């Protein structure tokens, strides 16, 4: 199986599009996801563990 120039260009463009989409999703959701997990996980994990054991 030989790779022609057009096939290589299509592969490179596909990889670049994939990287741009992943980077866009990361930059779009980074503030929302970090705020969500900061509010879900308490700063004092001992109280969380003791609360689960009750």
N, C-alpha and C positions, 0 to 999 in steps of 0.2 A: 504494500500500500504506500503510495507516494503522496507526499504533501506538496501541493502546488502553492504558488504565491497567493492565489485568491483564497485558498483554504486557510493558509496561515493568517492572512489578514482578517478573515472571518473569526478565527479563534481568538486573535488578539483583541478585536473589537468586542467580542462576547465577554472576554475576561475583564476588559476595562468597564463595560457596562455593568457587570456584576459587582465590581469593586465600588463603582460610583453609587449604585443602589444601596449596598450595605453601608457605605459611609453616610449616605443621606439618612437612612433609617436610624443609624447610631446618633447622628447629630440632632435629629428631630426628637428622639425619645430619651436622650440622655438626662435631661432635667426632670422629666416626668417620672422615669424609673427610679432615679436616685432619691427624689422626694418621696416616692411611694415607700421605698425600703427604709428610709430614715424614719418614717412615721410608724412603720409596722414593727421594726425591731427596736425594743426599748434599749436605752443606754445602760441600764443595770440588768444584766442577764440573770443575776441571782434571783431577783424578784420574779422573773418570768418562770424560772425552773421551779421555785417554791410554789408559785401559783398553779402550775400544772400538777404538782404532786398532791395538792389539797383535794 
